[in-house]
Amino acid sequence: MSGDKPKYPGLPPLPPDFVSDYPPLAKVVEDRCIACDRCLPLCFFDALYMEDRPSHPYARVAVVVPARCTGCGLCFEACPVDAFVWVPDTAPKAIANKVVGSSAKENHESY
């Protein structure tokens, strides 16, 4: 079975390659989404919802709300067809909130 594709390849490497420059966000590849609803209940941050798409083969697709996505990756694990990919969050607010070179605990004065 060395040439067979794994039954479930799982989450792509975390963190993604660009994490040193930008925080990661999940994004749905609409052509792959089968509207199975597995990802929605796993998102603790309500960053996912289903949207009607009449022209899509399944009539709806999962959509990520970038402002709520924390890049935790749970949606990747839930998806049976690997419809999620990582994209960099290049919004100025996301970049400004990223702590570079130190942990939040080190920056907190009361510790």
N, CA, C and O atoms as a GROMACS GRO file, in nm:
protein
  444
    1MET      N    1   0.080  -0.120   0.000
    1MET     CA    2   0.000   0.000   0.000
    1MET      C    3   0.084   0.127   0.000
    1MET      O    4   0.032   0.236   0.026
    2SER      N    5   0.209   0.116  -0.028
    2SER     CA    6   0.295   0.233  -0.021
    2SER      C    7   0.257   0.340  -0.123
    2SER      O    8   0.284   0.458  -0.099
    3GLY      N    9   0.195   0.304  -0.235
    3GLY     CA   10   0.158   0.402  -0.336
    3GLY      C   11   0.017   0.456  -0.319
    3GLY      O   12  -0.022   0.547  -0.392
    4ASP      N   13  -0.059   0.401  -0.224
    4ASP     CA   14  -0.196   0.446  -0.203
    4ASP      C   15  -0.201   0.579  -0.132
    4ASP      O   16  -0.116   0.611  -0.049
    5LYS      N   17  -0.304   0.657  -0.166
    5LYS     CA   18  -0.327   0.783  -0.096
    5LYS      C   19  -0.379   0.749   0.044
    5LYS      O   20  -0.461   0.658   0.058
    6PRO      N   21  -0.334   0.820   0.147
    6PRO     CA   22  -0.384   0.792   0.282
    6PRO      C   23  -0.536   0.807   0.287
    6PRO      O   24  -0.593   0.890   0.216
    7LYS      N   25  -0.598   0.726   0.370
    7LYS     CA   26  -0.744   0.732   0.383
    7LYS      C   27  -0.789   0.871   0.423
    7LYS      O   28  -0.888   0.923   0.370
    8TYR      N   29  -0.719   0.932   0.516
    8TYR     CA   30  -0.751   1.067   0.560
    8TYR      C   31  -0.622   1.143   0.580
    8TYR      O   32  -0.552   1.119   0.678
    9PRO      N   33  -0.588   1.235   0.490
    9PRO     CA   34  -0.460   1.304   0.500
    9PRO      C   35  -0.450   1.400   0.617
    9PRO      O   36  -0.339   1.432   0.661
   10GLY      N   37  -0.563   1.447   0.670
   10GLY     CA   38  -0.561   1.533   0.787
   10GLY      C   39  -0.522   1.676   0.757
   10GLY      O   40  -0.513   1.717   0.642
   11LEU      N   41  -0.499   1.749   0.862
   11LEU     CA   42  -0.469   1.892   0.855
   11LEU      C   43  -0.336   1.918   0.786
   11LEU      O   44  -0.235   1.857   0.820
   12PRO      N   45  -0.337   2.010   0.689
   12PRO     CA   46  -0.208   2.049   0.630
   12PRO      C   47  -0.116   2.105   0.739
   12PRO      O   48  -0.164   2.145   0.846
   13PRO      N   49   0.010   2.107   0.716
   13PRO     CA   50   0.103   2.148   0.822
   13PRO      C   51   0.060   2.278   0.889
   13PRO      O   52   0.027   2.377   0.824
   14LEU      N   53   0.062   2.274   1.019
   14LEU     CA   54   0.027   2.391   1.098
   14LEU      C   55   0.150   2.428   1.180
   14LEU      O   56   0.207   2.338   1.241
   15PRO      N   57   0.194   2.545   1.185
   15PRO     CA   58   0.137   2.661   1.117
   15PRO      C   59   0.179   2.664   0.971
   15PRO      O   60   0.278   2.601   0.933
   16PRO      N   61   0.101   2.736   0.889
   16PRO     CA   62   0.139   2.748   0.748
   16PRO      C   63   0.270   2.826   0.733
   16PRO      O   64   0.313   2.895   0.824
   17ASP      N   65   0.330   2.813   0.617
   17ASP     CA   66   0.462   2.875   0.592
   17ASP      C   67   0.463   3.026   0.615
   17ASP      O   68   0.566   3.080   0.655
   18PHE      N   69   0.353   3.093   0.590
   18PHE     CA   70   0.352   3.240   0.600
   18PHE      C   71   0.322   3.292   0.740
   18PHE      O   72   0.309   3.413   0.757
   19VAL      N   73   0.311   3.206   0.840
   19VAL     CA   74   0.268   3.249   0.973
   19VAL      C   75   0.365   3.347   1.038
   19VAL      O   76   0.325   3.424   1.126
   20SER      N   77   0.491   3.346   0.998
   20SER     CA   78   0.585   3.442   1.058
   20SER      C   79   0.558   3.585   1.010
   20SER      O   80   0.601   3.681   1.074
   21ASP      N   81   0.487   3.599   0.897
   21ASP     CA   82   0.456   3.731   0.844
   21ASP      C   83   0.310   3.772   0.866
   21ASP      O   84   0.282   3.890   0.890
   22TYR      N   85   0.218   3.676   0.858
   22TYR     CA   86   0.075   3.705   0.869
   22TYR      C   87   0.006   3.595   0.949
   22TYR      O   88   0.044   3.479   0.940
   23PRO      N   89  -0.097   3.631   1.027
   23PRO     CA   90  -0.176   3.528   1.095
   23PRO      C   91  -0.254   3.446   0.992
   23PRO      O   92  -0.293   3.500   0.888
   24PRO      N   93  -0.276   3.316   1.018
   24PRO     CA   94  -0.350   3.234   0.921
   24PRO      C   95  -0.501   3.247   0.936
   24PRO      O   96  -0.553   3.264   1.047
   25LEU      N   97  -0.570   3.238   0.824
   25LEU     CA   98  -0.717   3.232   0.820
   25LEU      C   99  -0.756   3.112   0.736
   25LEU      O  100  -0.684   3.073   0.644
   26ALA      N  101  -0.869   3.053   0.769
   26ALA     CA  102  -0.923   2.945   0.687
   26ALA      C  103  -1.003   3.007   0.572
   26ALA      O  104  -1.063   3.114   0.587
   27LYS      N  105  -1.003   2.939   0.459
   27LYS     CA  106  -1.084   2.980   0.345
   27LYS      C  107  -1.140   2.854   0.280
   27LYS      O  108  -1.072   2.751   0.274
   28VAL      N  109  -1.264   2.863   0.232
   28VAL     CA  110  -1.329   2.748   0.168
   28VAL      C  111  -1.305   2.754   0.018
   28VAL      O  112  -1.325   2.858  -0.046
   29VAL      N  113  -1.262   2.643  -0.038
   29VAL     CA  114  -1.254   2.628  -0.183
   29VAL      C  115  -1.392   2.578  -0.225
   29VAL      O  116  -1.424   2.461  -0.209
   30GLU      N  117  -1.472   2.669  -0.280
   30GLU     CA  118  -1.613   2.641  -0.305
   30GLU      C  119  -1.636   2.519  -0.394
   30GLU      O  120  -1.731   2.444  -0.372
   31ASP      N  121  -1.550   2.497  -0.492
   31ASP     CA  122  -1.568   2.383  -0.581
   31ASP      C  123  -1.554   2.249  -0.509
   31ASP      O  124  -1.606   2.148  -0.556
   32ARG      N  125  -1.486   2.247  -0.396
   32ARG     CA  126  -1.467   2.123  -0.321
   32ARG      C  127  -1.575   2.099  -0.215
   32ARG      O  128  -1.599   1.985  -0.177
   33CYS      N  129  -1.641   2.205  -0.168
   33CYS     CA  130  -1.737   2.194  -0.058
   33CYS      C  131  -1.858   2.112  -0.100
   33CYS      O  132  -1.916   2.133  -0.207
   34ILE      N  133  -1.896   2.015  -0.014
   34ILE     CA  134  -2.011   1.930  -0.041
   34ILE      C  135  -2.128   1.959   0.053
   34ILE      O  136  -2.221   1.880   0.062
   35ALA      N  137  -2.124   2.071   0.121
   35ALA     CA  138  -2.232   2.116   0.209
   35ALA      C  139  -2.273   2.010   0.312
   35ALA      O  140  -2.392   1.989   0.337
   36CYS      N  141  -2.175   1.945   0.371
   36CYS     CA  142  -2.204   1.838   0.466
   36CYS      C  143  -2.237   1.890   0.606
   36CYS      O  144  -2.289   1.815   0.688
   37ASP      N  145  -2.208   2.016   0.636
   37ASP     CA  146  -2.235   2.077   0.766
   37ASP      C  147  -2.148   2.026   0.880
   37ASP      O  148  -2.180   2.052   0.996
   38ARG      N  149  -2.042   1.955   0.853
   38ARG     CA  150  -1.956   1.903   0.960
   38ARG      C  151  -1.874   2.012   1.027
   38ARG      O  152  -1.843   2.001   1.146
   39CYS      N  153  -1.838   2.114   0.953
   39CYS     CA  154  -1.749   2.218   1.006
   39CYS      C  155  -1.821   2.316   1.099
   39CYS      O  156  -1.761   2.364   1.195
   40LEU      N  157  -1.946   2.344   1.073
   40LEU     CA  158  -2.017   2.448   1.149
   40LEU      C  159  -2.022   2.424   1.299
   40LEU      O  160  -1.988   2.515   1.375
   41PRO      N  161  -2.061   2.305   1.346
   41PRO     CA  162  -2.070   2.288   1.492
   41PRO      C  163  -1.934   2.286   1.562
   41PRO      O  164  -1.928   2.303   1.684
   42LEU      N  165  -1.826   2.265   1.488
   42LEU     CA  166  -1.694   2.262   1.550
   42LEU      C  167  -1.631   2.399   1.569
   42LEU      O  168  -1.535   2.413   1.645
   43CYS      N  169  -1.682   2.499   1.501
   43CYS     CA  170  -1.624   2.632   1.511
   43CYS      C  171  -1.674   2.702   1.637
   43CYS      O  172  -1.791   2.740   1.646
   44PHE      N  173  -1.585   2.718   1.734
   44PHE     CA  174  -1.619   2.783   1.861
   44PHE      C  175  -1.640   2.933   1.846
   44PHE      O  176  -1.694   2.997   1.936
   45PHE      N  177  -1.599   2.989   1.734
   45PHE     CA  178  -1.598   3.133   1.716
   45PHE      C  179  -1.706   3.183   1.621
   45PHE      O  180  -1.706   3.300   1.584
   46ASP      N  181  -1.797   3.094   1.581
   46ASP     CA  182  -1.904   3.129   1.485
   46ASP      C  183  -1.847   3.195   1.361
   46ASP      O  184  -1.903   3.292   1.311
   47ALA      N  185  -1.736   3.143   1.313
   47ALA     CA  186  -1.671   3.199   1.195
   47ALA      C  187  -1.715   3.130   1.066
   47ALA      O  188  -1.665   3.162   0.959
   48LEU      N  189  -1.808   3.037   1.077
   48LEU     CA  190  -1.856   2.964   0.959
   48LEU      C  191  -2.007   2.971   0.949
   48LEU      O  192  -2.077   2.970   1.050
   49TYR      N  193  -2.056   2.977   0.828
   49TYR     CA  194  -2.199   2.965   0.804
   49TYR      C  195  -2.219   2.907   0.665
   49TYR      O  196  -2.128   2.908   0.583
   50MET      N  197  -2.338   2.858   0.639
   50MET     CA  198  -2.370   2.804   0.507
   50MET      C  199  -2.443   2.911   0.428
   50MET      O  200  -2.532   2.979   0.480
   51GLU      N  201  -2.405   2.926   0.302
   51GLU     CA  202  -2.466   3.027   0.217
   51GLU      C  203  -2.524   2.959   0.093
   51GLU      O  204  -2.460   2.873   0.033
   52ASP      N  205  -2.644   2.999   0.056
   52ASP     CA  206  -2.708   2.944  -0.064
   52ASP      C  207  -2.631   2.986  -0.188
   52ASP      O  208  -2.594   3.102  -0.204
   53ARG      N  209  -2.608   2.890  -0.275
   53ARG     CA  210  -2.544   2.914  -0.404
   53ARG      C  211  -2.619   2.828  -0.507
   53ARG      O  212  -2.580   2.714  -0.530
   54PRO      N  213  -2.724   2.881  -0.568
   54PRO     CA  214  -2.806   2.803  -0.661
   54PRO      C  215  -2.727   2.736  -0.774
   54PRO      O  216  -2.766   2.629  -0.820
   55SER      N  217  -2.618   2.796  -0.818
   55SER     CA  218  -2.542   2.738  -0.927
   55SER      C  219  -2.443   2.629  -0.882
   55SER      O  220  -2.384   2.560  -0.965
   56HIS      N  221  -2.425   2.613  -0.751
   56HIS     CA  222  -2.333   2.513  -0.697
   56HIS      C  223  -2.401   2.376  -0.700
   56HIS      O  224  -2.522   2.367  -0.681
   57PRO      N  225  -2.326   2.268  -0.725
   57PRO     CA  226  -2.387   2.135  -0.731
   57PRO      C  227  -2.464   2.095  -0.604
   57PRO      O  228  -2.558   2.016  -0.612
   58TYR      N  229  -2.425   2.149  -0.489
   58TYR     CA  230  -2.493   2.115  -0.363
   58TYR      C  231  -2.583   2.228  -0.315
   58TYR      O  232  -2.635   2.221  -0.204
   59ALA      N  233  -2.603   2.330  -0.395
   59ALA     CA  234  -2.694   2.443  -0.370
   59ALA      C  235  -2.651   2.535  -0.256
   59ALA      O  236  -2.716   2.636  -0.232
   60ARG      N  237  -2.544   2.502  -0.186
   60ARG     CA  238  -2.492   2.589  -0.080
   60ARG      C  239  -2.349   2.550  -0.049
   60ARG      O  240  -2.304   2.441  -0.083
   61VAL      N  241  -2.278   2.641   0.015
   61VAL     CA  242  -2.138   2.617   0.050
   61VAL      C  243  -2.109   2.678   0.187
   61VAL      O  244  -2.179   2.768   0.233
   62ALA      N  245  -2.005   2.628   0.251
   62ALA     CA  246  -1.958   2.687   0.375
   62ALA      C  247  -1.882   2.816   0.341
   62ALA      O  248  -1.814   2.824   0.239
   63VAL      N  249  -1.896   2.914   0.429
   63VAL     CA  250  -1.829   3.043   0.410
   63VAL      C  251  -1.761   3.080   0.542
   63VAL      O  252  -1.819   3.062   0.649
   64VAL      N  253  -1.639   3.130   0.534
   64VAL     CA  254  -1.564   3.173   0.653
   64VAL      C  255  -1.581   3.324   0.670
   64VAL      O  256  -1.570   3.400   0.574
   65VAL      N  257  -1.608   3.366   0.794
   65VAL     CA  258  -1.615   3.508   0.828
   65VAL      C  259  -1.475   3.546   0.879
   65VAL      O  260  -1.440   3.515   0.992
   66PRO      N  261  -1.396   3.614   0.795
   66PRO     CA  262  -1.256   3.642   0.833
   66PRO      C  263  -1.241   3.715   0.966
   66PRO      O  264  -1.146   3.688   1.040
   67ALA      N  265  -1.331   3.805   0.998
   67ALA     CA  266  -1.319   3.882   1.123
   67ALA      C  267  -1.334   3.793   1.246
   67ALA      O  268  -1.291   3.831   1.355
   68ARG      N  269  -1.394   3.677   1.232
   68ARG     CA  270  -1.413   3.586   1.346
   68ARG      C  271  -1.317   3.468   1.347
   68ARG      O  272  -1.300   3.404   1.450
   69CYS      N  273  -1.254   3.439   1.234
   69CYS     CA  274  -1.167   3.322   1.224
   69CYS      C  275  -1.039   3.346   1.304
   69CYS      O  276  -0.973   3.449   1.289
   70THR      N  277  -1.004   3.247   1.388
   70THR     CA  278  -0.881   3.256   1.467
   70THR      C  279  -0.769   3.170   1.410
   70THR      O  280  -0.657   3.172   1.462
   71GLY      N  281  -0.798   3.096   1.305
   71GLY     CA  282  -0.696   3.009   1.246
   71GLY      C  283  -0.668   2.886   1.328
   71GLY      O  284  -0.556   2.833   1.322
   72CYS      N  285  -0.766   2.838   1.404
   72CYS     CA  286  -0.744   2.721   1.492
   72CYS      C  287  -0.732   2.590   1.414
   72CYS      O  288  -0.665   2.498   1.460
   73GLY      N  289  -0.795   2.581   1.296
   73GLY     CA  290  -0.782   2.462   1.214
   73GLY      C  291  -0.884   2.353   1.237
   73GLY      O  292  -0.877   2.249   1.171
   74LEU      N  293  -0.979   2.371   1.328
   74LEU     CA  294  -1.078   2.266   1.353
   74LEU      C  295  -1.163   2.237   1.230
   74LEU      O  296  -1.204   2.123   1.209
   75CYS      N  297  -1.190   2.337   1.149
   75CYS     CA  298  -1.269   2.315   1.028
   75CYS      C  299  -1.194   2.225   0.930
   75CYS      O  300  -1.257   2.146   0.860
   76PHE      N  301  -1.063   2.235   0.925
   76PHE     CA  302  -0.983   2.149   0.839
   76PHE      C  303  -1.003   2.003   0.879
   76PHE      O  304  -1.022   1.916   0.793
   77GLU      N  305  -0.999   1.977   1.006
   77GLU     CA  306  -1.014   1.840   1.056
   77GLU      C  307  -1.153   1.784   1.031
   77GLU      O  308  -1.169   1.664   1.010
   78ALA      N  309  -1.254   1.870   1.035
   78ALA     CA  310  -1.392   1.825   1.017
   78ALA      C  311  -1.425   1.795   0.872
   78ALA      O  312  -1.512   1.712   0.845
   79CYS      N  313  -1.359   1.859   0.779
   79CYS     CA  314  -1.396   1.850   0.638
   79CYS      C  315  -1.352   1.718   0.575
   79CYS      O  316  -1.232   1.687   0.573
   80PRO      N  317  -1.448   1.639   0.525
   80PRO     CA  318  -1.412   1.510   0.465
   80PRO      C  319  -1.354   1.521   0.324
   80PRO      O  320  -1.303   1.423   0.271
   81VAL      N  321  -1.362   1.640   0.263
   81VAL     CA  322  -1.314   1.656   0.125
   81VAL      C  323  -1.203   1.760   0.113
   81VAL      O  324  -1.172   1.804   0.002
   82ASP      N  325  -1.143   1.799   0.223
   82ASP     CA  326  -1.032   1.896   0.225
   82ASP      C  327  -1.067   2.024   0.148
   82ASP      O  328  -0.991   2.068   0.061
   83ALA      N  329  -1.182   2.083   0.181
   83ALA     CA  330  -1.228   2.204   0.113
   83ALA      C  331  -1.171   2.332   0.175
   83ALA      O  332  -1.198   2.441   0.125
   84PHE      N  333  -1.093   2.321   0.281
   84PHE     CA  334  -1.036   2.438   0.346
   84PHE      C  335  -0.889   2.453   0.310
   84PHE      O  336  -0.817   2.354   0.296
   85VAL      N  337  -0.847   2.577   0.296
   85VAL     CA  338  -0.706   2.609   0.273
   85VAL      C  339  -0.669   2.725   0.364
   85VAL      O  340  -0.755   2.798   0.412
   86TRP      N  341  -0.539   2.740   0.388
   86TRP     CA  342  -0.490   2.854   0.466
   86TRP      C  343  -0.467   2.972   0.374
   86TRP      O  344  -0.416   2.957   0.263
   87VAL      N  345  -0.505   3.090   0.420
   87VAL     CA  346  -0.473   3.214   0.352
   87VAL      C  347  -0.419   3.311   0.457
   87VAL      O  348  -0.458   3.303   0.573
   88PRO      N  349  -0.330   3.401   0.419
   88PRO     CA  350  -0.278   3.497   0.515
   88PRO      C  351  -0.380   3.607   0.544
   88PRO      O  352  -0.445   3.658   0.452
   89ASP      N  353  -0.392   3.642   0.670
   89ASP     CA  354  -0.479   3.754   0.709
   89ASP      C  355  -0.395   3.880   0.696
   89ASP      O  356  -0.316   3.912   0.785
   90THR      N  357  -0.414   3.951   0.587
   90THR     CA  358  -0.332   4.070   0.560
   90THR      C  359  -0.401   4.199   0.603
   90THR      O  360  -0.355   4.308   0.570
   91ALA      N  361  -0.512   4.187   0.676
   91ALA     CA  362  -0.580   4.307   0.726
   91ALA      C  363  -0.488   4.380   0.823
   91ALA      O  364  -0.423   4.316   0.906
   92PRO      N  365  -0.480   4.511   0.814
   92PRO     CA  366  -0.390   4.586   0.903
   92PRO      C  367  -0.412   4.557   1.051
   92PRO      O  368  -0.315   4.551   1.127
   93LYS      N  369  -0.537   4.538   1.093
   93LYS     CA  370  -0.566   4.510   1.234
   93LYS      C  371  -0.505   4.377   1.276
   93LYS      O  372  -0.449   4.366   1.385
   94ALA      N  373  -0.515   4.276   1.191
   94ALA     CA  374  -0.459   4.145   1.224
   94ALA      C  375  -0.309   4.151   1.238
   94ALA      O  376  -0.252   4.089   1.328
   95ILE      N  377  -0.244   4.224   1.151
   95ILE     CA  378  -0.098   4.236   1.156
   95ILE      C  379  -0.055   4.314   1.279
   95ILE      O  380   0.043   4.278   1.343
   96ALA      N  381  -0.127   4.419   1.313
   96ALA     CA  382  -0.093   4.501   1.429
   96ALA      C  383  -0.112   4.424   1.559
   96ALA      O  384  -0.039   4.446   1.655
   97ASN      N  385  -0.210   4.332   1.564
   97ASN     CA  386  -0.237   4.254   1.685
   97ASN      C  387  -0.141   4.138   1.705
   97ASN      O  388  -0.139   4.078   1.812
   98LYS      N  389  -0.064   4.105   1.605
   98LYS     CA  390   0.027   3.992   1.613
   98LYS      C  391   0.145   4.029   1.701
   98LYS      O  392   0.209   4.132   1.680
   99VAL      N  393   0.174   3.946   1.800
   99VAL     CA  394   0.289   3.968   1.888
   99VAL      C  395   0.409   3.900   1.823
   99VAL      O  396   0.407   3.779   1.801
  100VAL      N  397   0.512   3.976   1.793
  100VAL     CA  398   0.629   3.923   1.726
  100VAL      C  399   0.747   3.919   1.822
  100VAL      O  400   0.781   4.019   1.885
  101GLY      N  401   0.808   3.802   1.833
  101GLY     CA  402   0.932   3.790   1.907
  101GLY      C  403   0.918   3.771   2.057
  101GLY      O  404   1.019   3.754   2.125
  102SER      N  405   0.796   3.774   2.112
  102SER     CA  406   0.781   3.752   2.255
  102SER      C  407   0.640   3.705   2.283
  102SER      O  408   0.550   3.722   2.200
  103SER      N  409   0.621   3.646   2.399
  103SER     CA  410   0.487   3.598   2.434
  103SER      C  411   0.409   3.708   2.503
  103SER      O  412   0.467   3.804   2.554
  104ALA      N  413   0.278   3.693   2.506
  104ALA     CA  414   0.193   3.791   2.572
  104ALA      C  415   0.225   3.798   2.722
  104ALA      O  416   0.216   3.904   2.783
  105LYS      N  417   0.261   3.685   2.781
  105LYS     CA  418   0.292   3.682   2.924
  105LYS      C  419   0.413   3.770   2.955
  105LYS      O  420   0.415   3.839   3.057
  106GLU      N  421   0.514   3.768   2.867
  106GLU     CA  422   0.633   3.851   2.888
  106GLU      C  423   0.601   3.999   2.879
  106GLU      O  424   0.668   4.081   2.943
  107ASN      N  425   0.499   4.035   2.802
  107ASN     CA  426   0.462   4.176   2.783
  107ASN      C  427   0.365   4.227   2.888
  107ASN      O  428   0.333   4.346   2.890
  108HIS      N  429   0.318   4.141   2.975
  108HIS     CA  430   0.217   4.180   3.074
  108HIS      C  431   0.288   4.223   3.202
  108HIS      O  432   0.368   4.148   3.257
  109GLU      N  433   0.258   4.343   3.249
  109GLU     CA  434   0.332   4.399   3.363
  109GLU      C  435   0.298   4.336   3.498
  109GLU      O  436   0.378   4.347   3.591
  110SER      N  437   0.182   4.271   3.513
  110SER     CA  438   0.144   4.222   3.645
  110SER      C  439   0.201   4.086   3.680
  110SER      O  440   0.176   4.035   3.789
  111TYR      N  441   0.277   4.025   3.590
  111TYR     CA  442   0.333   3.893   3.619
  111TYR      C  443   0.460   3.904   3.697
  111TYR      O  444   0.521   3.802   3.731
   0.00000   0.00000   0.00000
